Amino acid sequence: MTNPTPRATQRPANFTPPEHWTNDPAPAPQPIVQGEDPDGLDPTRFGDWEKNGIAIDF
């Protein structure tokens, strides 16, 4: 592929955005709050659950 198709950089002139579209900036991420875990298992540590030393997914 020597000449890839160029990407559109502007919307067509007749495009009207829906009313629910906004230009508000994205909210800042909030820090993770660790909660109490009675079993001592933390599924957010690696994104998996760990049981008997083995990480398992659902």
C-alpha positions as CSV (number, residue, x, y, z in Angstrom):
1,M,0.0,0.0,0.0
2,T,1.9,3.1,-1.2
3,N,-0.9,5.7,-1.0
4,P,-3.4,5.1,1.9
5,T,-6.7,6.8,1.7
6,P,-6.5,10.3,3.3
7,R,-8.6,10.8,6.4
8,A,-11.4,13.4,6.5
9,T,-10.2,16.4,8.6
10,Q,-13.5,18.4,8.4
11,R,-17.1,17.5,8.6
12,P,-19.3,18.0,5.5
13,A,-20.8,21.5,5.2
14,N,-24.3,20.2,5.6
15,F,-23.6,18.4,8.9
16,T,-25.6,19.5,12.0
17,P,-24.6,18.1,15.3
18,P,-27.3,16.6,17.5
19,E,-28.6,18.8,20.4
20,H,-27.1,16.5,23.0
21,W,-23.5,17.0,21.7
22,T,-21.4,19.4,23.8
23,N,-17.9,20.8,23.7
24,D,-17.5,20.5,27.5
25,P,-14.0,19.3,28.5
26,A,-13.7,15.7,29.8
27,P,-13.9,15.5,33.6
28,A,-10.7,15.0,35.5
29,P,-10.2,11.4,36.7
30,Q,-10.9,10.7,40.3
31,P,-8.5,8.8,42.5
32,I,-9.4,5.2,43.4
33,V,-10.8,4.7,46.9
34,Q,-9.9,1.4,48.4
35,G,-12.8,-0.1,50.4
36,E,-13.0,-2.8,53.1
37,D,-12.5,-6.3,51.7
38,P,-13.3,-8.9,54.4
39,D,-11.7,-11.8,52.4
40,G,-8.5,-9.8,51.7
41,L,-9.1,-10.2,47.9
42,D,-8.7,-7.1,45.9
43,P,-10.0,-7.5,42.3
44,T,-8.6,-4.1,41.3
45,R,-5.0,-5.0,42.0
46,F,-4.4,-6.6,38.6
47,G,-7.9,-6.5,37.2
48,D,-8.4,-10.1,38.1
49,W,-9.4,-12.0,41.2
50,E,-6.8,-14.1,43.0
51,K,-7.6,-17.4,44.7
52,N,-5.0,-19.7,46.2
53,G,-2.2,-17.8,44.4
54,I,-3.9,-18.2,41.0
55,A,-5.4,-15.2,39.1
56,I,-8.8,-16.0,37.7
57,D,-11.1,-14.0,35.3
58,F,-14.9,-14.3,35.1
